[in-house]
Amino acid sequence: MQDNPTTLLKKHGKSFNFARFFLGSKTGIAAARLYRFCRIVDDIADENEDKVEAAAQLKLLKQQIIQNHKTDPTVGDFLMLCSEYGIDREHGITLIEGVSQDLIPLALTSDEMLIQYAYRVAGVVGLMMAPILGAQKSGHSFAVDLGIGMQLTNIARDVMEDAKMQRRYIPQDWVKGLSAAQITKSEIAERAVVQKAIQRLLQLAETYYQSGLAGLYYLPPRNRRAIAVAAFVYRDIGRKLLNNDCIYWQGRVMVPTSKKLLLASQALWQLTSSKLAHTDCVHASELHLHLTAQMQTK
């Protein structure tokens, strides 16, 4: 039997759990169920020291989704969620394929690879969350952008932690070819290069946040508030990094509860004052330039 779907959210997704309280009970539980599926997939790659075994587990989950097998509780609940909300289960497969990239030493070489990776592990989560939140179809592309923006924030926050796991998501030329190993042992000059790359990541993230926030227009008002709060809180991780000169070697940046409450009030004020998501808008197609071959917003 599955645990309470909010358990993992409370433990690992504190920013999202904070925002969940702005949703209705049914929608909040469904969002937590999706988070649980995504977290379990992510944990298989991150927490299993035997990467061969982790690859086998992810492959099995993928096969079960393809074959519509519901015996495994994780896959079964995900497939049930897809049925309840009209989520394309192919998005779950895309997520698994994206997370599977983390099972081997990873060094992204281009902007294109960065955005494609962010789409597979986070943009696609926005696509899955959109039907749960009652988004209009016109809003799905914006949901992808919000997911990508959040993932770019993740990458910026976790540069050192990821480097220690032989992962470098920052494109090669952004860091003048520094490897993950070199980032973990970098000297002052090299640190400055990485700091500038993190600033560039966060500038790119801001572009995707702006698009994602504009797309809140396509959500029902109550759910619009919840996602605005989540976006403001998560985006603040990057802003705090910037204010701290992107000193990535001093550990993860956190947003305290007191600041979350302030950010929530700012998000809600901007919604009510018509400064945010107050009209329909055309999606900026250049944001998905690198995704045309793999993305289908349904």
C-alpha angles and dihedrals in degrees: 000000000000119000121241102296092229093060096084091040092056091047103041108013103052095154092050093043088054090053092045090074089068090062128079117262097256095046091044092054092047091050089050090051090054091047090051092054092048092046094050090051091049093047092054089062098038105038104037109087090196100077093185090058091045090053090051091050093050091046090053092051089050092050092048091053092048091049093042092236111168101182094098107077094221095051093036094057092044091052090047089052090050090052094047096050105026094249116166104241089209085078089065089054091050089053092051091049091050094049090047088066087071093064093081131043104286129205116167114211106192147030087249093058091047094055092042091052092047089051094051096050102032115002089061089053087060088054090052093045094049097076091044089056093046095246119176113245090248088065099057096090089053090051088057090053094052089052092049092048091053092048092051087053088051092052092048092049096047103043094123096039091050093045089057087057091051094257126131113176095170108098114260098244092050089066098034092251097306111162124222089257091052091050091056091053100032123150125223096278093047091047089057089055091052092046090055090049090052090051088052091049091053092048088054090046090054090058090055093044091054090053093044092050092049087055092060084089087079094059128084109265097254094049090043088063094050095051092044089056092048091049095047092049095047095043089054089067088067094043090052089051090052092048088053092052091252093283092179097173095068097073137263122332114234133193111223121224092251090058091045089057090051092048091048091054090049091051093049092046092052090051094049093043092055092243091120135044094348098138141025116267142189116253116244101243093199089072088068096040091117094044104057093101096052109024128088117171107208 
